[in-house]
Amino acid sequence: MQGEDPFDQGAGSILRQPKAVWATAGASVVAFMGIGLVDPILPSIAKGLEATPSQVSLLFTSYFLITAVAMLVTGFVSSRIGGRKTLLAGLALVVVFAALSGTSSSVGELVGFRAGWGLGNALFVSTALAVIVGAAAGGSSAAILLYESALGLGMACGPLVGALLGDASWRYPFFGTAALMAIGFICITAFLKEQPRPARKTSLLDPIKALGHGGLASVATSAFFYNYSFFTILAFTPFVLNMTPYKSGAVFFAWGLLLAVFSVLVAPRLQARFGSLKVLGASLVLLAVDLLVLGYGDHTTAIVCTIVSGAFIGMNNTVYTELALGVSDAPRPVASAGYNFVRWFAAAAAPYLAPKIEEWSDIHIPFVVAAVTAVAGAIVVWIRRSALTHEAAELEPKHATEDSVTVFAG
């Protein structure tokens, strides 16, 4: 991507893409919105369904637990039925389960429907980048930037949309997502043609076998600890802030913007100057400090620290991805699946454990635990630095950009 201007009005411009690319990118925005959609309405859901914070936090736990397991399935499915059918299957599942989520009469029903939503989202987002690159005009550079933009826009707008619709009723964000994804389903059906299938079919065990590589296993372990910190912020902080959906949505919108900017623009520049491992280690330690201040500060401090955490999370996402995709000789989709299989289990654990830890102790301790896990992630990287140094020094920038969205999405 270096030396190219993806906004140039030539054939490879990000602005001059086939309808199939725009349809897939648009659906990707909505898919990424689904991750943070429930953030500003968690307190409203708890009140509406007479549930405790730990029960409502299971909305994240079920979603990401299924996502983790689905990492072993998505490559198996797409290598057999093709990218287009995999996208449509994922979209169909999201439409159905998002709509069902809005009809829930108990927190148990809602948690179950979110699990089905997680399966659909895993099928969709793990396939979308490959489809966009394959259908794009003028090479992959503009297509990758378009997908990165969709990721950042979705992560930023999810809480905002959740707040705007959820202010009237916590059910409306779920119905809204179902409607938008249904439009995406129609657009992809109309504009996207089936693309060539991979020459080699992926087995269910390939991602597990890839984790036998020490470097990939080390990155996945470190990312597991980091993800616990990440999703403590995403799933537990809304209860701590205890704000209206509008205000909470604004906070997480700003958080998402910082995440996108630091992931796409800042992290690569810092890596080029200081190296991947130094950037990752420093970012994890700073995230730990931010978590401690968030946990022990006053309300205004908690808001500021929540927003600032987006910067560290954005940098961590990018660097972890580059390490995961470059450290082993496994095919990138297989390495991505194995890496995600490990790290998403922490995303499933944190939303449930953080409220429980508060019940067992006090409101400060969940953030102390999250700070400790961030430091643990940095320690793993430091101990295993010799296995990661070669990759960090030689990773090609364009590969880093392409894979960063693949792994984060997956």
N, C-alpha and C positions, 0 to 999 in steps of 0.2 A: 504494500500500500504506500510505501514511501515514494515520494516524487510524483504521486498521482493526486489529482483533485477530483474526488468523486462527485462534486457538485458542478463540474464542468458540463456544459450543455451538449457534449458529444454523445456518441452512442452508448458509452459506458456510464453515463451520469446516473446518480441516484434518482434523479427526477425523470429519467427516461427509461422506464422499465415496463415490461408487459403487464397486462391486467392480472395475470396469474400471480405475479410477484406481489403486486399491491394487495391482492385478495389475501394471500398467505400472511403478509406482513400485518395487515389490519387485524386479522384473526389472532396473530401473535400478541399484539398489544392487549387485546381482551384477555387472552390466556394468562399473561403475566399480571394483569390487573387482579386476577383471581387470587393471587398469593396474599396481597395485602388488603383485599376488599373488606374483609371482616374486621380489620383492626379497629377502626373508629366506632364500630357498632357492637364490640364485645360486651361492654357494660349494658347496652340496650338489650342484647340477646339474653344476658343473664337475668335482667329484670323481667323481660317478657316471658321467659320460660321458667322463671323461678329456680334458677340454677346458680351454683357457686362458681367463682372464677375458675377453679380447677376443672370443673365439669365443662364449662364453656371453652376452656383452652384445649379441650380434646378435639375441637374443630381443626386445629392445626395438627395435633398428634395423629389423628386418623388420616388426614390428607397426606402428610409427609411419610407416614409409615407405609401406606400403599404406594406412594411415589418411589420409596426406596426399593421395595420389592419389585415394582414394575420396571426398574432399571435392568433387571435380568430378562425382561420379556420384550421390551420395545424393539431391540435390535433383532431378536428372533422373529418378531412379527413383521417388521418392515422389510427384512431381507427376503421374506416369502410372499407377501401380498403386494409390496410396492409402497412407495411413499404417499401417493395420493389416497389410496384406500386406508392407510394407517392414519393420515390426517383426518379423514372423514369419520373414521371410527372413533377417534379421540374427541372430535367436535360433537359427535352425536351423544357420546357419554356425558360430556360436560353439559350440553343442553338439557338432557333428561335429569341429571342429578342436581344441577343448579336450580332447575324449576321445582324439583321435589324438595330441595332444601327450604325453599320459600313457603312450602305448605306444612312444614314440620309442626307438630303439636307438643313435642318433647325434645329435650336436649339429646336424648339417645337417638331419636330419629335423625336429627340434624347431623350428629356426628357420623352416623352411618351413611347418610347421603353425601357428606363431604368426602368420605372414603372413595365412593364411586366417582366423584368429581376428580379426585386425585389421580385415579387410574386414567381417566380420559385426558386430563391435562398432561400426564406423563407421556402418553402416546403421541399427543399433538406436538408439544414443545421439543421433544427429543428428535422429531423428524423434520420440523419446520425449516431449520437452517439449511439442511441438505437440499430440501425442495426449492427454497428460495435461490440458493446458489446455482442449482441445476437449471432453473427456469429463467435466470437473470440474463439480461443483454449486456454485452461488453465486458465479460469476465466477472470474477467474484468480488473484486474490491468494493464496488458500490453496493453490491448485494449484502455483503457482510456488514457494512456501515448501516444499511437500512435495517437489518435485523437487530443490530446493537441499539439503534434508535428506538425500535419497537420495544425492546427489553426495558430500556430506561424509561420510556414514556409510560409503559404499563405499570412498572414498579412505583412510579411517582403518582400516577393518576388513580391507581386502585384505591388507596385510602380516601382520596378526594371524592371519587364517585360513590364509594361506600358511605361517606358522610352526607353527601347531597341527597342520595336516595334514602339513606337510613334515618334521616332526621324525621321523616314522616312515619316510617315503619321499618323495623329491622328486616322485614321480609322483602322489601322492594329491591335492595341490591342483588339478591339472588335471582329474582325475576328479570331484572335488567340485564344481568350477565347472560342468562339463558336466551333472552331475545337477541342480544348482540352476537352471541356465538351461533345462533340459528342463521343470522344474516351471513356470518362468515362461512357457514356450511353451504349455503346457497351459492355464494360467490365462488368458492373453491370448486364446487360441482360444475359451475358454468364455465369457469375460465382456466382451470388447471388440468392439463393433460397428464396422463400417467407417464412417469419417467422410468428410465432403465433401472432394473434391479441390480443389486451388487452381484459381482461374479461369484462370491463365496457367501454361503448362508451362515449366519451367526447362530451358534448353539446357546442353550440356556446357561451352560457352565463356563463359557469363554470369559465373561467378566470376573468370575471367581478365580479362574486359573491365572488371569492377568495380575491379580493381587499377590501371587506368589513372588513377584518381583519386589525386592526389598525397598527400592526407591519409591515405587508406586504405593506400596503398603504404608510407608512412612508418611507420604503426603496425605494419604487418606486418613491416617490416624490423627495427624495434626489438624486436618480440616474437620474431623469429627469433634474435637475439643472446641475449635473455633465456632463451628455451627451451633454448639450449645449456647455460646455467648450471643451470637447473632440472633437466635430465635427467642432467647430470654428478652431481648429488647423488643422484638417484633410482637411477641404474643403476651408478655406480662406487663410491659410498660403502660399500655392503655388503661389498665386497672389502677396503676399507681398515679397516673396523671388525673384520672377521674374527671374528664372534661366532656363537654357536649360533643356529639358526633361532628359538628362543623369544626370546632376548635381542634379536636383530635385529628380530624382529616387534614387540616392545614398543617399541623405539626409533622405528620407522616408524609405529606406531599413535599414539604421542604426536605425531609429526610431522604426521600426517594430521589429528589433532584441532585442532592449531594452525592448519593450513591452512584447515580448515572455519570455525573461529571468526573468524579474521581476514578471511576472504573475505566472510562473510555479515554479521557484526556490526561489526567494527572498521573495515574499509575505508570503508564508507559514511559513518561518523561523522567520520573523518579528512578525507575529501573535502569534506564539508560545511563543515568548519572551515578547511582550508588550500587546497583546490582539487585537482583530479585530477592536474595535471601536477607540482605540488610533491610530492604524496604518492608518485607513481610514481617521480620522480627520486630522492627520498630513499630509498625502499625499495630501488631497484636498487643504489644506492651502499652501503647497509647490507648488502645481500646479498653484494656484492663483498667487503666487510670480513669478513663471516661466513665466506665461502669461504676467504679467506687464513688466518684463524685456524684453521679446520677443517684445512686442509692442513698447517700447520706446528705445530699444537698436539699435546699428548699424547693418549692414547686417550680419557681422560675428557673432555677438551676437544672432541675430535672428535664424541663422542656428543652433548654439549650443543649444539654448533653445528649438527649435523644436525637436531636437534629444533627449534631456534630458527629455522632456515631456513624451516620451514613457515609461520611468521608472515609473512615477507617474500613468500614464494611466493603465499600466500593473497591478500595485498593486491595484488600485481602482477596476478594473474589477473583480479580484479574490475575494476581500472582499465583494463587493456589492452582488456578486452571492451567496456567502455563507450565507449572511444575508437574502437574498430574499428566498432562498430555505429552510432555517431552522427555520424561524421566525413564520410561520403559520402551521396549521395542514392540509392544502390543499395538495393533491397529487402533487408531484414535477413537473410533466409536466404542471399541471394546474397553479400552483404558478408561474412557469417560464413564461407561456404565459401571465398571468396578469401583471407581472412585466415588461416584454418586451413591452407589449401593451402601457404602460405609457411612458417608457423611450425612445422608438424609436421616439416618436413624437418630442422630443427635437433634435434628430439627423436629423429629417426632417426640423426643424425650423432654426437651426443654419446656415447651408450653405446658406440659402436665406437671413436671416436677417443680417448676418455679412457684406456682401458687401453693403447692403442697408444702414446700420448704417454708413459705411465709406462715402457713397454718401451724407448722411445728415450731417456728422460732419467732421472727418478726419480719417486717417489710424490708429491712436492710439486707438480710442474709442472702436472698436469691441473687442479688447483684454482686455480693462478695463471691458466691460460688461461680457466677458467670465470669467474674474477673479472674478467678483462679484457673478456670478452664482456658481462658484466652492466653494466660501465661504458660499453661501446660502445652498449648499448641506451639508457642514460641520455643519452648524447651525441646520439644520433639524435633523441630526444624534445626535447632542448634546442634543437638546431639547427632543428628543424621546428615549434617551439612556436607560431609565428604561424599555422600551418595547423591547429593543434589547439586553440588557445585558445577560439575561438568555441564549439566543441562542448563543451569541458570546462566552460564557464560555464553552458551552457543545457540540458544533458542532464537529462531528467526522471528522478527517482529510480525510478519504477516501471518505466520502460523499461530502466534500468540493471540492475535486479534480474532482469528477465525474460531479458535477453540475456546476462547474465553466465553463467548456467548453459548457455545455448545454445552459446556459443562455447567455453567450457571443455570441455563435453561433446564438441563436434564435433571 
